[in-house]
Amino acid sequence: MILNQITIPSLDVEKGTEFYQKLGLHLIVDARPRYVRFELPDGDATFSIHWVEELPKGEGITVYFQNENLDEVVAELQQKGIEFDLLPTDQPWLWREARLKDPDGNQLIIYSAGENRKNPPWRVN
């Protein structure tokens, strides 16, 4: 089994589309104002935004995007006007992360983890 697709809710698919294109995702399905789907620059998974009348309550959604050139990517995104809540920071779980929110408040984490992504020292065998 592989992870194929992630869909997040949005109150404004147009704003979300512009935001995720700035992040470097490539639009492959455009059914605005209700739905869009993107390819990511690497890998086979796709990512989509679906219009909703109301966002889910509570913590919301967190989406992780892996990039081993984290610091450079964050600098490039800042030059495009993307604002971060946390600039690249080494975390105790051995990942380096930057955090931001999309226009709907979904938490995005761009991170670099190397071998520790799937094989941390505390991995269960």
N, C-alpha and C positions, 0 to 999 in steps of 0.2 A: 504494500500500500504506500502511496506517496501523497503528500499534501499538494493539492492541485490549485485550489482557489480560496481566497479570503474575500469576504464581502463585508463592508462596513456601512452603517447607516449615516445618512446626511440630511440636514434640513435644506441645504443648498448645493446641489450636485455641481452646478456651474463653478462656484467658488472652490469646491473640493477638486474639481478637474484642474483648474489653474494651479492650485497648490501642489498637487501630486505631479503635474508636469514639470514644475520648478524643481521638484525633488529628483527628476530624471526618469520618471516612469513614462512609457510610450503608450499612447492611446490606441486601442485596437477595436473597441466597440463604442460607438457614440449614439446613445439613445436618450440624450438629454431632452428634457430636464429630469427624467426619472432614473437613468442608469448609464454608467460608463464602466468599461473594463480596460485594464492596462496590462502590458507586459513589463516585467522588470528587466533592467539591463543585463542581469545574469540569471541563469537557471530557467526552469520551465514553469514555475508557478505564476499564476495571474492574480490580480488584485482588482477589486471592483468597488464602486460606490453605488448605493441604492437609496433613492429618495424615500424618506419617511415623514409622516406628519409630526411625530414626536420622537425625540431621542430617548434611548433607554435610561432608566434611573440608576443611580449608584455610581460605582467606580468607573463604569464605561469600559471601553475597549482599549487594549494595549497591543500595538503591532510593533514587532521587531524587524528591522532591516539590517542585515549583516553587511559590513564593508570593511575589509582589512586596511583600507586607506582612510580610516575614520577622520583623522585630523584634517587632511586635505579636503575631504568631502564636506566637512562642516565649514571650513573656510570658504569654499566655493559657494555653498548654500547661503552663507551670511552675505556674500557679495551680491547674491540675487535678492536680498531683502528678507530671507527667512530668519526668524527670531527663535533662539533656543532658550529653554528654561534651565538647562544644564549643559555647559560646554564639555568636551571630552574629559572624562574623569575616570581614573582607575578605580574599580569597585572591588570589595573584599571577595566577591565570587569569581575573581580573576578575569572579568570582562572590562573593557574600556567602553564607556557609554556616553552618548550625548542624548539629551531629551528635549522634545518639543511637542507642541500640540497642533493638530490640524484645525481648519476653520470650525469644525463641529466639536472641538474639545477632546477628540480621541488622542490618547497618549501614544506618541511615536518614540521609539528608541532606536537610534542608529548606533551600532556597536561593532566592536572588533573583539573576537574571542579566541581565534586560532584553534588549536587543539582542545582548549578547555570548553568549547561550546558543547561538544558531545562527550568529552572524556576528562571531566574535572577530576582532581585527586580524590574526591569523595564519591565518585560514581559507584552505583550499586551494580554488582556483577550478577 
